[in-house]
Amino acid sequence: MITNYLKIAWRNIVKNKTFSAINIFGLSIGIAVFLLIANYLRFEYSYDNFHVNKDRIYRVPMELTEQGEKTQTFAFTYPAVAPGLKKDFPEVEEAVRMRRQSGVVYANNKQIVEDESIYYVDPAFLKLFSFEFKEGQSESVFSEHHDAVITEATAKKYFGTSNVVGNTLRFRNENYFVKAVLKDIPGNSQFRFNILFNYKKYVDMVRPGGSDAEGSWTWSDFYTYILLKTGTNAKALEEKLPAFTERYLGSNMKERGYKVSMALQPLKDIHLRSKYGYELAGNGNLNYLKYLGFAALFILFIAWINYINLSTARSLERSREVGVRKVVGANKFQLIRQFLVESSLINIIAILIAIFIFYLSLPYFSNLVQKNVADIGTIGIQFWIYLSGIFLVGMILSGFYPAFVLSSFQPIQTLKQAGGFSGQRSKNTLRKSLVILQFVAAIILVTGSIAFYRQLHFMSQRDLGVQIDQTLVLQQKVNQDSSKLTSIQSFFDQVQSVSGVKTVSASTDVPGSEVGSSASFNLRNSDADKRCRLAGIDNNFIPSYGLTLLAGRNFNNDQPPVDTAQPLNLILNETAIKMFGFIKPADAIGQALEGAGFRANIVGVIKDYHQESLQHSFDPIVFYPEQQIAMSHFSLKLQTSNISKVMSQVKAIWNARFPESPFQYFFLDDYFDQQYRSDRLFSTVLWLFTIIAIIIASLGLFGLSLYMVTKRSKEISIRKVLGATILQITTLITSDYLKLILYAGIVAIPVAWYLLNNWLNDYAFHITIGWWFFLLPLMVMMLIAVITILYQSVKAALSNPVKNLRTE
């Protein structure tokens, strides 16, 4: 019996090649796109799931609120927090700290820059987290202060092999000995390190300079993770943290007028759900992933609607078959089985083609989303669950109507209605409703794509308030001491003399990322602390970058922060002086501040500029004069068409002056633009899938219009005989579908407006949503519909009415 059903199903597919091709192709594309996005989302949601104790690991972030100011969030906290939590709470089984570092590492006659890929960690770090060992074991590492652990890729980078236990690394004039090698870090890990050093060594290194990396409650920048004992209620422990904070910071918070709040953040929530600043690199964007998820469902939804529409449109043709089968003895359940087998066959063919498309497009898609093919192409149990779900839902949706509705008709009814022009009203209502829903999804996708493009264009064209064009930034990764003062000054003099170099300036930070340091300041005779970003610059920085002085003066050989007994001169931005309560920039000039261990005077105020992307609001920034040996960024403003020649000359000077430091550089406009990488990526992906959704919807509309024109051929012929023109007949056919798209727009516009507003609220500076955002997608969809239907409409209007009416 099943064999017979399969034969009939195959004959129906072959008999109706156009409809079958549209059905199968549209469904295959929809399923393939859904699988690509679903597998990508699966990977993003799987971050840190490989850790054995993932459900018991929490990070301890903090929020800092100063009087009358907006709460600041930090993914890190103080170095004393970890030992304090372990000592005070028996629920804490283990606590570890991480201190991120950058610099040049020397090994095997190589010098390689490790950019924020070095961490000093507590010895229990590799017991807390489940990173796999290639060589060595967690029980033996970090027993000595000079122990180091590196990844397999790092071992091959330095030594050409992974068998490197016992080899030496040199970092910041200290020798470290490789105690273990880890297998390369999984792609779904929030930690992206190359080298781990013993935190105890870091404590020893900073102690001579007066810093306390063990027990300080004021020095931040230390990432803290804890492992809770089995059965511990994390919420209950979190409720004890205010008392913990008060115990150690209470008197200082009261004296300085600020409040610190700590929390417990589940390890699994960090990658996508973190709300804290100063995150480790590579965090995902949950909102973008949600929108991609909606896009995947919309595309699959549109493909299913095409399938259902074409199936119901052909139901009139199949009704005669049903009537004949019933007359010769077929019962309802046999008919149900027949139609479900047909539906299953079409779905199986579509799924097989979709899997082929999935594998074929996977390398291109992984390149588009900048992930490894192995990471997002992993076929696990979830993949087969997706496929099984798609198959079952598709089979039920596409086979439900013919299987359960047509099989219930009486033979006389089905045979009598089989030759009708338009069928029952309920069938038309169902098809029209589905077309409306289909175009609701398409209009929302088009609206979103336009809005994302406009926001990206707005961010790229907005005046940043700082000149970043033609700026070459050299990065000094080796700490310099006072013996290098002459060498650095000579480097600046030589570079300044290179043809094509306008100015040279030095700074601790450059536009394009958050200012890396911060400190609390208060007005003299006030205990109200205000936390500000802290950036060191030289005399040339402000004029070189085209920053606008609103009041006061620039630095002019002002003394750097060396002697705390001497007052320090500072320049603040607009946001900072407003935070201190000054109404006009001029009011701040000459005012005294205290903070970071110094007494200071405000000598200048600069206009706010965009230090970071337009997603962020202006931060309060305090600029201080710094020695060139203490700054890591040298900015060269260029004015030349021969960039390569300037680069070669600058590189030669650098290598001569700093042979121990690799030549590292970037162009500032490219560096700043990298902040929009994820936005551009999402916009590109969304546009791609929106176009696919439109193509699938158009295919369905083409198939449906082809069928309806065929069914109404006699009606069209009669109208022609009675004198209807080609324009009237074309308008008659297309107007029905344009009305449906208009109804879809009425439904889609409020939904699109809500989604866009939610998304734009994530940006401190964003576009204004205008009425044309919604009118344009509606007009685009109408135009696409007209183009799709027009061919069939004109063809029907030009056909010879005699051919259609001669059988009457």
Secondary structure by P-SEA (a helix, b strand, c coil): caaaaaaaaaaaaaaaaaaaaaaaaaaaaaaaaaaaaaaaaaaaaaccccccccccbbbbbbbbbcccccbbbbcccccaaaaaaaaccccccbbbbbbbbbbbbbcccbbbbbccccccccccccccccccccccccccccccccbbbbcaaaaaacccccccccbbbbcccbbbbbccccccccccccccccccccaaaaaaaacccccccccccccccbbbbbbbcccccaaaaaaaaaaaaaaccaaaaaaabbbbbbbbbbcccccccccccccccccccaaaaaaaaaaaaaaaaaaaaaaaaaaaaacccaaaaaaaaaaacccaaaaaaaaaaaaaaaaaaaaaaaaaaaaaaaaaaaaaacccccccccccaaaaaaaaaaaaaaaaaaacccccccccccaaaaaaacccccccaaaaaaaaaaaaaaaaaaaaaaaaaaaaaaaaaaaaccccccccccbbbbbbcccccccaaaaaaaaaaaaaacccccbbbbccccccccccbbbbbbcccccbbbbbbbbbbccccccccccccccccccccccccccccbbbbbcccaaaaaaaccccccccccccccccccbbbbcccccccccccccccccbbbbbbbccccccbbbbbbbccaaaaaaaaaaaaaaaaccccccccccaaaaaaccaaaaaaaaaaaaaaaaaaaaaaaaaaaaaaaaaaaaaaaaaaaaaaacccaaaaaaaaaaaaaaaaaaaaaaaaaaaaaaaaaaaccccbbbbbcccccaaaaaaaaaaaaaaaaaaaaaaaacccccccccc
